[in-house]
């Protein structure tokens, strides 16, 4: 009898955990559920700042996601914590400034992958998921497009190395 594959854990990280990272979490969770992989890969999200702890995603993120078939309403913001480095195999920042925080706060013995989420969508010209918070509605749809593209690449990576 073969052993079940171990669970891989992915953490999506942005600043406040109410726009980009919960969108990534919701999109990736749906991708996993659609492929029957939610038992093999766990997704979560957090922010490097704790301004919105316990709050749901931005209503504009929820609305944009809902139009594309994703449900973010049950998600709640939380800050990055020390334990995350000992829980997650992949810690994926939405932009360079949050990537710098992840690297700076990383314990020396962290053995997982810290990087930009859009590195998993190499065909895109963007390297960062732009923060739509202070912009208008189209920014939330662009976040979804970028997240969907990177989610496919991330899943391929996880399946190849899992």
Buried (B, 14 or more C-beta within 10 A) or exposed (E): EEEEEEEBBBBBBBBBBBBBBBBBBBBBBBBBEEEEBBEBBBBBBBBBBBEBBEBBBBEBBBEBBEEBEBEBEEBBBBBBEEEBBEBBBBBBBBBEEBBEBBEEBBEEEBEBBBBBBBBBBEEBEBBBBBBBBEBEEEBBBBBBBBBBBBBBBBBEBBBEEB
